[in-house]
Amino acid sequence: MSTTTPTAAGSGHKAGDVITITVGYSEAACAIRAAGKTMQARLHQHMVQLLDTDGGPYSAPITYGEAGIAHIYRQMNPDTP
């Protein structure tokens, strides 16, 4: 299970936000050795950019589902099945 901490308490998430997540155990997350780690992540409309400790990209962007935060994608895109 992934956890998130929004940067602005009480506000909805939007593209460009940087949040703290615990990355889920998807195949993609395991392949980039991020699974289970608590990391900063920048939200994009359809992808998530995991960030290094210095704020730079950790890897190529991954999907919300691969990051274990599909619930945030559905919140940001309510018309998407």
All heavy atoms as a GROMACS GRO file, in nm:
protein
  589
    1MET      N    1   0.084  -0.118   0.000
    1MET     CA    2   0.000   0.000   0.000
    1MET      C    3   0.088   0.123   0.000
    1MET      O    4   0.187   0.132   0.070
    1MET     CB    5  -0.091  -0.002   0.121
    1MET     CG    6  -0.176   0.120   0.133
    1MET     SD    7  -0.301   0.095   0.259
    1MET     CE    8  -0.386   0.246   0.239
    2SER      N    9   0.053   0.222  -0.078
    2SER     CA   10   0.128   0.346  -0.086
    2SER      C   11   0.063   0.453  -0.001
    2SER      O   12  -0.058   0.455   0.018
    2SER     CB   13   0.134   0.395  -0.231
    2SER     OG   14   0.201   0.301  -0.309
    3THR      N   15   0.145   0.542   0.048
    3THR     CA   16   0.094   0.654   0.124
    3THR      C   17   0.139   0.782   0.056
    3THR      O   18   0.240   0.785  -0.012
    3THR     CB   19   0.146   0.653   0.269
    3THR    OG1   20   0.289   0.654   0.266
    3THR    CG2   21   0.098   0.530   0.343
    4THR      N   22   0.063   0.888   0.074
    4THR     CA   23   0.098   1.016   0.015
    4THR      C   24   0.084   1.126   0.118
    4THR      O   25   0.004   1.118   0.209
    4THR     CB   26   0.007   1.051  -0.104
    4THR    OG1   27  -0.127   1.060  -0.057
    4THR    CG2   28   0.015   0.946  -0.213
    5THR      N   29   0.164   1.228   0.101
    5THR     CA   30   0.152   1.348   0.182
    5THR      C   31   0.148   1.465   0.087
    5THR      O   32   0.248   1.495   0.022
    5THR     CB   33   0.273   1.363   0.277
    5THR    OG1   34   0.284   1.245   0.355
    5THR    CG2   35   0.257   1.484   0.367
    6PRO      N   36   0.032   1.532   0.072
    6PRO     CA   37   0.027   1.646  -0.020
    6PRO      C   38   0.110   1.762   0.032
    6PRO      O   39   0.131   1.775   0.152
    6PRO     CB   40  -0.121   1.682  -0.025
    6PRO     CG   41  -0.180   1.622   0.096
    6PRO     CD   42  -0.094   1.506   0.136
    7THR      N   43   0.159   1.844  -0.059
    7THR     CA   44   0.240   1.959  -0.020
    7THR      C   45   0.154   2.067   0.045
    7THR      O   46   0.202   2.144   0.126
    7THR     CB   47   0.314   2.017  -0.141
    7THR    OG1   48   0.219   2.044  -0.243
    7THR    CG2   49   0.419   1.920  -0.191
    8ALA      N   50   0.028   2.075   0.009
    8ALA     CA   51  -0.063   2.174   0.068
    8ALA      C   52  -0.179   2.099   0.132
    8ALA      O   53  -0.264   2.046   0.062
    8ALA     CB   54  -0.114   2.271  -0.038
    9ALA      N   55  -0.180   2.092   0.263
    9ALA     CA   56  -0.281   2.014   0.333
    9ALA      C   57  -0.421   2.059   0.296
    9ALA      O   58  -0.450   2.177   0.289
    9ALA     CB   59  -0.260   2.026   0.484
   10GLY      N   60  -0.507   1.961   0.271
   10GLY     CA   61  -0.647   1.991   0.243
   10GLY      C   62  -0.676   2.026   0.099
   10GLY      O   63  -0.792   2.043   0.062
   11SER      N   64  -0.575   2.038   0.015
   11SER     CA   65  -0.601   2.074  -0.125
   11SER      C   66  -0.594   1.949  -0.212
   11SER      O   67  -0.531   1.850  -0.176
   11SER     CB   68  -0.499   2.176  -0.174
   11SER     OG   69  -0.370   2.120  -0.179
   12GLY      N   70  -0.662   1.953  -0.328
   12GLY     CA   71  -0.654   1.842  -0.421
   12GLY      C   72  -0.521   1.842  -0.493
   12GLY      O   73  -0.450   1.943  -0.496
   13HIS      N   74  -0.484   1.730  -0.550
   13HIS     CA   75  -0.360   1.720  -0.624
   13HIS      C   76  -0.380   1.772  -0.765
   13HIS      O   77  -0.487   1.761  -0.822
   13HIS     CB   78  -0.313   1.575  -0.630
   13HIS     CG   79  -0.287   1.516  -0.496
   13HIS    ND1   80  -0.179   1.551  -0.419
   13HIS    CD2   81  -0.356   1.425  -0.424
   13HIS    CE1   82  -0.182   1.484  -0.307
   13HIS    NE2   83  -0.289   1.407  -0.306
   14LYS      N   84  -0.273   1.826  -0.823
   14LYS     CA   85  -0.277   1.872  -0.961
   14LYS      C   86  -0.140   1.853  -1.023
   14LYS      O   87  -0.041   1.837  -0.951
   14LYS     CB   88  -0.323   2.017  -0.969
   14LYS     CG   89  -0.233   2.117  -0.900
   14LYS     CD   90  -0.292   2.256  -0.903
   14LYS     CE   91  -0.204   2.358  -0.837
   14LYS     NZ   92  -0.155   2.325  -0.704
   15ALA      N   93  -0.136   1.854  -1.156
   15ALA     CA   94  -0.009   1.840  -1.226
   15ALA      C   95   0.087   1.949  -1.179
   15ALA      O   96   0.048   2.064  -1.161
   15ALA     CB   97  -0.032   1.848  -1.376
   16GLY      N   98   0.211   1.909  -1.157
   16GLY     CA   99   0.314   2.002  -1.109
   16GLY      C  100   0.339   1.991  -0.960
   16GLY      O  101   0.444   2.032  -0.911
   17ASP      N  102   0.243   1.934  -0.884
   17ASP     CA  103   0.263   1.916  -0.740
   17ASP      C  104   0.376   1.818  -0.715
   17ASP      O  105   0.395   1.722  -0.790
   17ASP     CB  106   0.138   1.860  -0.674
   17ASP     CG  107   0.026   1.962  -0.656
   17ASP    OD1  108   0.049   2.080  -0.684
   17ASP    OD2  109  -0.084   1.920  -0.615
   18VAL      N  110   0.450   1.843  -0.608
   18VAL     CA  111   0.550   1.748  -0.560
   18VAL      C  112   0.499   1.695  -0.427
   18VAL      O  113   0.468   1.772  -0.337
   18VAL     CB  114   0.689   1.814  -0.544
   18VAL    CG1  115   0.788   1.716  -0.482
   18VAL    CG2  116   0.740   1.865  -0.678
   19ILE      N  117   0.486   1.563  -0.419
   19ILE     CA  118   0.434   1.499  -0.299
   19ILE      C  119   0.531   1.390  -0.253
   19ILE      O  120   0.618   1.347  -0.329
   19ILE     CB  121   0.294   1.438  -0.322
   19ILE    CG1  122   0.297   1.329  -0.428
   19ILE    CG2  123   0.193   1.547  -0.360
   19ILE    CD1  124   0.167   1.251  -0.442
   20THR      N  125   0.516   1.347  -0.130
   20THR     CA  126   0.594   1.237  -0.077
   20THR      C  127   0.510   1.110  -0.086
   20THR      O  128   0.394   1.111  -0.043
   20THR     CB  129   0.632   1.263   0.070
   20THR    OG1  130   0.708   1.384   0.076
   20THR    CG2  131   0.714   1.148   0.127
   21ILE      N  132   0.567   1.005  -0.146
   21ILE     CA  133   0.496   0.878  -0.158
   21ILE      C  134   0.585   0.764  -0.111
   21ILE      O  135   0.708   0.778  -0.107
   21ILE     CB  136   0.448   0.849  -0.302
   21ILE    CG1  137   0.568   0.827  -0.396
   21ILE    CG2  138   0.359   0.962  -0.354
   21ILE    CD1  139   0.529   0.774  -0.534
   22THR      N  140   0.522   0.654  -0.075
   22THR     CA  141   0.594   0.528  -0.061
   22THR      C  142   0.560   0.451  -0.186
   22THR      O  143   0.444   0.418  -0.211
   22THR     CB  144   0.548   0.452   0.065
   22THR    OG1  145   0.577   0.534   0.179
   22THR    CG2  146   0.623   0.320   0.078
   23VAL      N  147   0.661   0.426  -0.267
   23VAL     CA  148   0.641   0.366  -0.399
   23VAL      C  149   0.591   0.222  -0.383
   23VAL      O  150   0.641   0.147  -0.298
   23VAL     CB  151   0.773   0.369  -0.480
   23VAL    CG1  152   0.753   0.309  -0.619
   23VAL    CG2  153   0.825   0.512  -0.490
   24GLY      N  154   0.492   0.186  -0.464
   24GLY     CA  155   0.436   0.052  -0.462
   24GLY      C  156   0.531  -0.051  -0.521
   24GLY      O  157   0.639  -0.017  -0.573
   25TYR      N  158   0.492  -0.177  -0.513
   25TYR     CA  159   0.577  -0.288  -0.558
   25TYR      C  160   0.538  -0.337  -0.696
   25TYR      O  161   0.517  -0.456  -0.716
   25TYR     CB  162   0.571  -0.401  -0.455
   25TYR     CG  163   0.653  -0.370  -0.333
   25TYR    CD1  164   0.597  -0.300  -0.227
   25TYR    CD2  165   0.786  -0.408  -0.323
   25TYR    CE1  166   0.671  -0.269  -0.114
   25TYR    CE2  167   0.862  -0.378  -0.211
   25TYR     CZ  168   0.804  -0.308  -0.108
   25TYR     OH  169   0.878  -0.276   0.003
   26SER      N  170   0.527  -0.247  -0.793
   26SER     CA  171   0.498  -0.288  -0.931
   26SER      C  172   0.626  -0.340  -0.996
   26SER      O  173   0.737  -0.320  -0.946
   26SER     CB  174   0.445  -0.168  -1.011
   26SER     OG  175   0.548  -0.072  -1.028
   27GLU      N  176   0.608  -0.406  -1.109
   27GLU     CA  177   0.724  -0.456  -1.184
   27GLU      C  178   0.818  -0.342  -1.222
   27GLU      O  179   0.940  -0.353  -1.210
   27GLU     CB  180   0.676  -0.531  -1.308
   27GLU     CG  181   0.788  -0.598  -1.385
   27GLU     CD  182   0.737  -0.682  -1.501
   27GLU    OE1  183   0.616  -0.704  -1.513
   27GLU    OE2  184   0.821  -0.724  -1.581
   28ALA      N  185   0.760  -0.229  -1.267
   28ALA     CA  186   0.842  -0.115  -1.306
   28ALA      C  187   0.918  -0.058  -1.187
   28ALA      O  188   1.037  -0.027  -1.197
   28ALA     CB  189   0.755  -0.007  -1.369
   29ALA      N  190   0.850  -0.044  -1.073
   29ALA     CA  191   0.915   0.010  -0.954
   29ALA      C  192   1.027  -0.082  -0.905
   29ALA      O  193   1.133  -0.034  -0.862
   29ALA     CB  194   0.812   0.035  -0.844
   30CYS      N  195   1.004  -0.213  -0.913
   30CYS     CA  196   1.109  -0.307  -0.874
   30CYS      C  197   1.228  -0.298  -0.969
   30CYS      O  198   1.344  -0.302  -0.925
   30CYS     CB  199   1.054  -0.450  -0.871
   30CYS     SG  200   0.941  -0.481  -0.734
   31ALA      N  201   1.200  -0.284  -1.098
   31ALA     CA  202   1.307  -0.278  -1.198
   31ALA      C  203   1.398  -0.157  -1.178
   31ALA      O  204   1.519  -0.166  -1.203
   31ALA     CB  205   1.247  -0.276  -1.339
   32ILE      N  206   1.342  -0.046  -1.132
   32ILE     CA  207   1.425   0.074  -1.110
   32ILE      C  208   1.470   0.085  -0.964
   32ILE      O  209   1.526   0.187  -0.924
   32ILE     CB  210   1.354   0.203  -1.155
   32ILE    CG1  211   1.224   0.226  -1.077
   32ILE    CG2  212   1.330   0.202  -1.305
   32ILE    CD1  213   1.159   0.361  -1.105
   33ARG      N  214   1.443  -0.018  -0.887
   33ARG     CA  215   1.484  -0.028  -0.746
   33ARG      C  216   1.428   0.085  -0.661
   33ARG      O  217   1.495   0.141  -0.576
   33ARG     CB  218   1.636  -0.036  -0.736
   33ARG     CG  219   1.690  -0.159  -0.803
   33ARG     CD  220   1.832  -0.187  -0.768
   33ARG     NE  221   1.863  -0.322  -0.814
   33ARG     CZ  222   1.970  -0.350  -0.884
   33ARG    NH1  223   2.056  -0.257  -0.915
   33ARG    NH2  224   1.991  -0.474  -0.922
   34ALA      N  225   1.302   0.118  -0.687
   34ALA     CA  226   1.233   0.221  -0.608
   34ALA      C  227   1.123   0.162  -0.521
   34ALA      O  228   1.072   0.230  -0.433
   34ALA     CB  229   1.174   0.327  -0.702
   35ALA      N  230   1.087   0.036  -0.544
   35ALA     CA  231   0.976  -0.027  -0.471
   35ALA      C  232   0.997  -0.021  -0.320
   35ALA      O  233   1.104  -0.053  -0.270
   35ALA     CB  234   0.959  -0.171  -0.516
   36GLY      N  235   0.894   0.025  -0.250
   36GLY     CA  236   0.899   0.032  -0.105
   36GLY      C  237   0.969   0.153  -0.048
   36GLY      O  238   0.965   0.176   0.073
   37LYS      N  239   1.033   0.234  -0.133
   37LYS     CA  240   1.105   0.352  -0.085
   37LYS      C  241   1.010   0.470  -0.068
   37LYS      O  242   0.916   0.487  -0.144
   37LYS     CB  243   1.214   0.394  -0.185
   37LYS     CG  244   1.329   0.298  -0.194
   37LYS     CD  245   1.436   0.355  -0.286
   37LYS     CE  246   1.555   0.261  -0.294
   37LYS     NZ  247   1.660   0.317  -0.382
   38THR      N  248   1.036   0.551   0.031
   38THR     CA  249   0.965   0.677   0.047
   38THR      C  250   1.043   0.781  -0.033
   38THR      O  251   1.162   0.800  -0.010
   38THR     CB  252   0.956   0.717   0.195
   38THR    OG1  253   0.884   0.614   0.264
   38THR    CG2  254   0.884   0.849   0.213
   39MET      N  255   0.974   0.843  -0.129
   39MET     CA  256   1.040   0.935  -0.222
   39MET      C  257   0.952   1.056  -0.250
   39MET      O  258   0.830   1.049  -0.234
   39MET     CB  259   1.070   0.865  -0.355
   39MET     CG  260   1.152   0.740  -0.346
   39MET     SD  261   1.183   0.667  -0.508
   39MET     CE  262   1.314   0.774  -0.567
   40GLN      N  263   1.013   1.160  -0.298
   40GLN     CA  264   0.940   1.273  -0.354
   40GLN      C  265   0.901   1.238  -0.497
   40GLN      O  266   0.976   1.169  -0.567
   40GLN     CB  267   1.026   1.399  -0.355
   40GLN     CG  268   1.063   1.451  -0.217
   40GLN     CD  269   0.944   1.512  -0.148
   40GLN    OE1  270   0.881   1.601  -0.201
   40GLN    NE2  271   0.912   1.460  -0.031
   41ALA      N  272   0.785   1.282  -0.539
   41ALA     CA  273   0.737   1.255  -0.675
   41ALA      C  274   0.668   1.379  -0.729
   41ALA      O  275   0.587   1.440  -0.661
   41ALA     CB  276   0.640   1.137  -0.674
   42ARG      N  277   0.702   1.416  -0.852
   42ARG     CA  278   0.635   1.527  -0.920
   42ARG      C  279   0.525   1.468  -1.007
   42ARG      O  280   0.548   1.379  -1.088
   42ARG     CB  281   0.732   1.606  -1.006
   42ARG     CG  282   0.664   1.724  -1.078
   42ARG     CD  283   0.762   1.816  -1.148
   42ARG     NE  284   0.847   1.883  -1.051
   42ARG     CZ  285   0.978   1.862  -1.039
   42ARG    NH1  286   1.040   1.777  -1.118
   42ARG    NH2  287   1.049   1.926  -0.948
   43LEU      N  288   0.403   1.519  -0.986
   43LEU     CA  289   0.288   1.470  -1.062
   43LEU      C  290   0.279   1.541  -1.196
   43LEU      O  291   0.290   1.663  -1.203
   43LEU     CB  292   0.160   1.495  -0.982
   43LEU     CG  293   0.156   1.441  -0.839
   43LEU    CD1  294   0.024   1.478  -0.773
   43LEU    CD2  295   0.180   1.291  -0.838
   44HIS      N  296   0.260   1.464  -1.301
   44HIS     CA  297   0.231   1.516  -1.434
   44HIS      C  298   0.091   1.468  -1.469
   44HIS      O  299   0.032   1.388  -1.396
   44HIS     CB  300   0.335   1.467  -1.535
   44HIS     CG  301   0.472   1.518  -1.506
   44HIS    ND1  302   0.517   1.642  -1.545
   44HIS    CD2  303   0.575   1.462  -1.436
   44HIS    CE1  304   0.642   1.660  -1.504
   44HIS    NE2  305   0.678   1.552  -1.437
   45GLN      N  306   0.038   1.513  -1.579
   45GLN     CA  307  -0.100   1.478  -1.610
   45GLN      C  308  -0.123   1.326  -1.616
   45GLN      O  309  -0.220   1.276  -1.564
   45GLN     CB  310  -0.146   1.542  -1.740
   45GLN     CG  311  -0.293   1.514  -1.766
   45GLN     CD  312  -0.350   1.603  -1.872
   45GLN    OE1  313  -0.284   1.693  -1.923
   45GLN    NE2  314  -0.474   1.578  -1.909
   46HIS      N  315  -0.032   1.253  -1.682
   46HIS     CA  316  -0.051   1.109  -1.698
   46HIS      C  317   0.065   1.025  -1.644
   46HIS      O  318   0.061   0.903  -1.652
   46HIS     CB  319  -0.074   1.073  -1.844
   46HIS     CG  320  -0.196   1.138  -1.902
   46HIS    ND1  321  -0.324   1.101  -1.865
   46HIS    CD2  322  -0.210   1.240  -1.990
   46HIS    CE1  323  -0.411   1.177  -1.930
   46HIS    NE2  324  -0.344   1.262  -2.006
   47MET      N  325   0.168   1.089  -1.592
   47MET     CA  326   0.286   1.018  -1.544
   47MET      C  327   0.333   1.077  -1.411
   47MET      O  328   0.293   1.187  -1.373
   47MET     CB  329   0.400   1.029  -1.646
   47MET     CG  330   0.367   0.977  -1.785
   47MET     SD  331   0.336   0.800  -1.792
   47MET     CE  332   0.501   0.737  -1.794
   48VAL      N  333   0.421   1.005  -1.344
   48VAL     CA  334   0.480   1.048  -1.218
   48VAL      C  335   0.631   1.048  -1.236
   48VAL      O  336   0.688   0.949  -1.283
   48VAL     CB  337   0.442   0.951  -1.104
   48VAL    CG1  338   0.511   0.990  -0.975
   48VAL    CG2  339   0.292   0.945  -1.087
   49GLN      N  340   0.697   1.158  -1.200
   49GLN     CA  341   0.842   1.164  -1.205
   49GLN      C  342   0.895   1.148  -1.063
   49GLN      O  343   0.877   1.236  -0.979
   49GLN     CB  344   0.890   1.299  -1.262
   49GLN     CG  345   1.041   1.314  -1.263
   49GLN     CD  346   1.108   1.213  -1.355
   49GLN    OE1  347   1.090   1.218  -1.475
   49GLN    NE2  348   1.183   1.121  -1.298
   50LEU      N  349   0.956   1.032  -1.035
   50LEU     CA  350   1.019   1.013  -0.906
   50LEU      C  351   1.144   1.099  -0.899
   50LEU      O  352   1.214   1.116  -1.000
   50LEU     CB  353   1.056   0.866  -0.886
   50LEU     CG  354   0.939   0.768  -0.890
   50LEU    CD1  355   0.990   0.624  -0.878
   50LEU    CD2  356   0.838   0.798  -0.780
   51LEU      N  357   1.171   1.154  -0.782
   51LEU     CA  358   1.282   1.248  -0.767
   51LEU      C  359   1.390   1.193  -0.674
   51LEU      O  360   1.360   1.130  -0.572
   51LEU     CB  361   1.231   1.382  -0.713
   51LEU     CG  362   1.122   1.450  -0.797
   51LEU    CD1  363   1.070   1.574  -0.725
   51LEU    CD2  364   1.174   1.486  -0.936
   52ASP      N  365   1.515   1.220  -0.710
   52ASP     CA  366   1.631   1.189  -0.626
   52ASP      C  367   1.631   1.279  -0.503
   52ASP      O  368   1.554   1.376  -0.497
   52ASP     CB  369   1.759   1.217  -0.705
   52ASP     CG  370   1.833   1.091  -0.742
   52ASP    OD1  371   1.815   0.989  -0.673
   52ASP    OD2  372   1.909   1.096  -0.840
   53THR      N  373   1.718   1.252  -0.411
   53THR     CA  374   1.726   1.335  -0.291
   53THR      C  375   1.765   1.479  -0.322
   53THR      O  376   1.732   1.570  -0.246
   53THR     CB  377   1.828   1.276  -0.190
   53THR    OG1  378   1.953   1.258  -0.256
   53THR    CG2  379   1.778   1.143  -0.136
   54ASP      N  380   1.832   1.502  -0.436
   54ASP     CA  381   1.869   1.638  -0.475
   54ASP      C  382   1.760   1.708  -0.558
   54ASP      O  383   1.779   1.820  -0.602
   54ASP     CB  384   2.002   1.639  -0.550
   54ASP     CG  385   1.997   1.566  -0.683
   54ASP    OD1  386   1.890   1.512  -0.720
   54ASP    OD2  387   2.100   1.561  -0.751
   55GLY      N  388   1.647   1.640  -0.581
   55GLY     CA  389   1.537   1.699  -0.655
   55GLY      C  390   1.540   1.672  -0.804
   55GLY      O  391   1.448   1.710  -0.876
   56GLY      N  392   1.644   1.605  -0.853
   56GLY     CA  393   1.652   1.570  -0.994
   56GLY      C  394   1.576   1.441  -1.022
   56GLY      O  395   1.537   1.370  -0.929
   57PRO      N  396   1.556   1.408  -1.149
   57PRO     CA  397   1.484   1.286  -1.184
   57PRO      C  398   1.556   1.162  -1.135
   57PRO      O  399   1.678   1.150  -1.150
   57PRO     CB  400   1.478   1.288  -1.336
   57PRO     CG  401   1.526   1.421  -1.379
   57PRO     CD  402   1.598   1.484  -1.265
   58TYR      N  403   1.483   1.069  -1.076
   58TYR     CA  404   1.539   0.942  -1.030
   58TYR      C  405   1.551   0.844  -1.146
   58TYR      O  406   1.646   0.766  -1.153
   58TYR     CB  407   1.449   0.884  -0.920
   58TYR     CG  408   1.493   0.748  -0.870
   58TYR    CD1  409   1.598   0.738  -0.780
   58TYR    CD2  410   1.431   0.633  -0.913
   58TYR    CE1  411   1.640   0.614  -0.733
   58TYR    CE2  412   1.471   0.508  -0.867
   58TYR     CZ  413   1.576   0.500  -0.778
   58TYR     OH  414   1.616   0.377  -0.732
   59SER      N  415   1.453   0.848  -1.236
   59SER     CA  416   1.447   0.757  -1.351
   59SER      C  417   1.360   0.823  -1.456
   59SER      O  418   1.319   0.938  -1.440
   59SER     CB  419   1.386   0.623  -1.309
   59SER     OG  420   1.251   0.643  -1.272
   60ALA      N  421   1.328   0.748  -1.559
   60ALA     CA  422   1.226   0.796  -1.653
   60ALA      C  423   1.093   0.799  -1.579
   60ALA      O  424   1.074   0.726  -1.482
   60ALA     CB  425   1.218   0.704  -1.773
   61PRO      N  426   0.999   0.883  -1.620
   61PRO     CA  427   0.867   0.885  -1.554
   61PRO      C  428   0.799   0.748  -1.563
   61PRO      O  429   0.821   0.673  -1.658
   61PRO     CB  430   0.788   0.990  -1.633
   61PRO     CG  431   0.892   1.076  -1.697
   61PRO     CD  432   1.008   0.984  -1.727
   62ILE      N  433   0.717   0.718  -1.462
   62ILE     CA  434   0.639   0.596  -1.460
   62ILE      C  435   0.492   0.633  -1.444
   62ILE      O  436   0.460   0.748  -1.411
   62ILE     CB  437   0.684   0.499  -1.350
   62ILE    CG1  438   0.671   0.562  -1.210
   62ILE    CG2  439   0.828   0.453  -1.374
   62ILE    CD1  440   0.708   0.468  -1.095
   63THR      N  441   0.404   0.539  -1.467
   63THR     CA  442   0.261   0.570  -1.455
   63THR      C  443   0.221   0.578  -1.307
   63THR      O  444   0.292   0.530  -1.219
   63THR     CB  445   0.174   0.462  -1.523
   63THR    OG1  446   0.185   0.340  -1.450
   63THR    CG2  447   0.214   0.442  -1.668
   64TYR      N  448   0.106   0.636  -1.284
   64TYR     CA  449   0.053   0.644  -1.148
   64TYR      C  450   0.034   0.505  -1.089
   64TYR      O  451   0.065   0.481  -0.972
   64TYR     CB  452  -0.080   0.720  -1.147
   64TYR     CG  453  -0.065   0.870  -1.154
   64TYR    CD1  454  -0.038   0.933  -1.275
   64TYR    CD2  455  -0.077   0.948  -1.040
   64TYR    CE1  456  -0.025   1.071  -1.283
   64TYR    CE2  457  -0.064   1.085  -1.046
   64TYR     CZ  458  -0.037   1.146  -1.168
   64TYR     OH  459  -0.023   1.283  -1.174
   65GLY      N  460  -0.016   0.412  -1.170
   65GLY     CA  461  -0.035   0.275  -1.124
   65GLY      C  462   0.095   0.208  -1.087
   65GLY      O  463   0.105   0.140  -0.986
   66GLU      N  464   0.198   0.228  -1.170
   66GLU     CA  465   0.329   0.170  -1.140
   66GLU      C  466   0.389   0.228  -1.012
   66GLU      O  467   0.460   0.160  -0.940
   66GLU     CB  468   0.425   0.193  -1.257
   66GLU     CG  469   0.388   0.114  -1.381
   66GLU     CD  470   0.461   0.158  -1.506
   66GLU    OE1  471   0.512   0.271  -1.512
   66GLU    OE2  472   0.467   0.076  -1.600
   67ALA      N  473   0.357   0.354  -0.984
   67ALA     CA  474   0.407   0.418  -0.862
   67ALA      C  475   0.324   0.378  -0.740
   67ALA      O  476   0.363   0.404  -0.627
   67ALA     CB  477   0.405   0.570  -0.878
   68GLY      N  478   0.208   0.314  -0.764
   68GLY     CA  479   0.123   0.272  -0.654
   68GLY      C  480   0.029   0.380  -0.604
   68GLY      O  481  -0.023   0.372  -0.493
   69ILE      N  482   0.005   0.482  -0.688
   69ILE     CA  483  -0.081   0.593  -0.647
   69ILE      C  484  -0.189   0.620  -0.752
   69ILE      O  485  -0.224   0.734  -0.779
   69ILE     CB  486   0.001   0.720  -0.616
   69ILE    CG1  487   0.087   0.762  -0.736
   69ILE    CG2  488   0.084   0.702  -0.491
   69ILE    CD1  489   0.154   0.898  -0.720
   70ALA      N  490  -0.245   0.512  -0.806
   70ALA     CA  491  -0.351   0.527  -0.908
   70ALA      C  492  -0.470   0.605  -0.854
   70ALA      O  493  -0.538   0.674  -0.930
   70ALA     CB  494  -0.394   0.391  -0.959
   71HIS      N  495  -0.494   0.598  -0.724
   71HIS     CA  496  -0.606   0.671  -0.665
   71HIS      C  497  -0.590   0.822  -0.684
   71HIS      O  498  -0.689   0.894  -0.700
   71HIS     CB  499  -0.621   0.637  -0.516
   71HIS     CG  500  -0.503   0.672  -0.433
   71HIS    ND1  501  -0.385   0.598  -0.434
   71HIS    CD2  502  -0.483   0.774  -0.346
   71HIS    CE1  503  -0.299   0.654  -0.350
   71HIS    NE2  504  -0.355   0.760  -0.297
   72ILE      N  505  -0.469   0.872  -0.688
   72ILE     CA  506  -0.447   1.015  -0.712
   72ILE      C  507  -0.477   1.048  -0.857
   72ILE      O  508  -0.537   1.151  -0.887
   72ILE     CB  509  -0.304   1.055  -0.672
   72ILE    CG1  510  -0.288   1.044  -0.521
   72ILE    CG2  511  -0.272   1.197  -0.720
   72ILE    CD1  512  -0.149   1.074  -0.470
   73TYR      N  513  -0.439   0.961  -0.950
   73TYR     CA  514  -0.471   0.983  -1.090
   73TYR      C  515  -0.621   0.991  -1.111
   73TYR      O  516  -0.671   1.080  -1.179
   73TYR     CB  517  -0.411   0.871  -1.178
   73TYR     CG  518  -0.440   0.890  -1.324
   73TYR    CD1  519  -0.364   0.978  -1.400
   73TYR    CD2  520  -0.544   0.823  -1.386
   73TYR    CE1  521  -0.391   0.999  -1.533
   73TYR    CE2  522  -0.572   0.841  -1.520
   73TYR     CZ  523  -0.494   0.930  -1.593
   73TYR     OH  524  -0.522   0.951  -1.726
   74ARG      N  525  -0.694   0.898  -1.049
   74ARG     CA  526  -0.840   0.899  -1.062
   74ARG      C  527  -0.900   1.025  -1.001
   74ARG      O  528  -0.998   1.080  -1.052
   74ARG     CB  529  -0.899   0.773  -0.998
   74ARG     CG  530  -0.872   0.648  -1.082
   74ARG     CD  531  -0.948   0.528  -1.032
   74ARG     NE  532  -0.917   0.491  -0.895
   74ARG     CZ  533  -0.817   0.411  -0.858
   74ARG    NH1  534  -0.739   0.359  -0.951
   74ARG    NH2  535  -0.797   0.383  -0.732
   75GLN      N  536  -0.841   1.074  -0.894
   75GLN     CA  537  -0.887   1.198  -0.830
   75GLN      C  538  -0.864   1.317  -0.923
   75GLN      O  539  -0.948   1.404  -0.935
   75GLN     CB  540  -0.811   1.218  -0.699
   75GLN     CG  541  -0.847   1.343  -0.623
   75GLN     CD  542  -0.754   1.359  -0.501
   75GLN    OE1  543  -0.632   1.370  -0.519
   75GLN    NE2  544  -0.811   1.357  -0.384
   76MET      N  545  -0.749   1.319  -0.991
   76MET     CA  546  -0.716   1.430  -1.080
   76MET      C  547  -0.792   1.422  -1.213
   76MET      O  548  -0.810   1.524  -1.278
   76MET     CB  549  -0.565   1.430  -1.108
   76MET     CG  550  -0.480   1.467  -0.989
   76MET     SD  551  -0.302   1.443  -1.016
   76MET     CE  552  -0.272   1.525  -1.170
   77ASN      N  553  -0.831   1.302  -1.253
   77ASN     CA  554  -0.897   1.279  -1.382
   77ASN      C  555  -1.024   1.200  -1.358
   77ASN      O  556  -1.033   1.082  -1.395
   77ASN     CB  557  -0.802   1.202  -1.476
   77ASN     CG  558  -0.674   1.278  -1.501
   77ASN    OD1  559  -0.672   1.370  -1.582
   77ASN    ND2  560  -0.568   1.241  -1.432
   78PRO      N  561  -1.126   1.260  -1.299
   78PRO     CA  562  -1.246   1.185  -1.260
   78PRO      C  563  -1.324   1.125  -1.376
   78PRO      O  564  -1.400   1.031  -1.354
   78PRO     CB  565  -1.330   1.290  -1.186
   78PRO     CG  566  -1.280   1.422  -1.232
   78PRO     CD  567  -1.136   1.402  -1.268
   79ASP      N  568  -1.305   1.172  -1.498
   79ASP     CA  569  -1.379   1.118  -1.611
   79ASP      C  570  -1.309   0.997  -1.675
   79ASP      O  571  -1.359   0.939  -1.770
   79ASP     CB  572  -1.401   1.225  -1.718
   79ASP     CG  573  -1.489   1.337  -1.666
   79ASP    OD1  574  -1.574   1.309  -1.578
   79ASP    OD2  575  -1.472   1.452  -1.710
   80THR      N  576  -1.192   0.960  -1.621
   80THR     CA  577  -1.117   0.847  -1.674
   80THR      C  578  -1.162   0.719  -1.605
   80THR      O  579  -1.168   0.716  -1.482
   80THR     CB  580  -0.966   0.867  -1.650
   80THR    OG1  581  -0.926   0.988  -1.712
   80THR    CG2  582  -0.885   0.752  -1.709
   81PRO      N  583  -1.193   0.613  -1.682
   81PRO     CA  584  -1.239   0.488  -1.618
   81PRO      C  585  -1.128   0.419  -1.540
   81PRO      O  586  -1.015   0.438  -1.558
   81PRO     CB  587  -1.283   0.402  -1.736
   81PRO     CG  588  -1.233   0.466  -1.859
   81PRO     CD  589  -1.194   0.606  -1.825
   0.00000   0.00000   0.00000
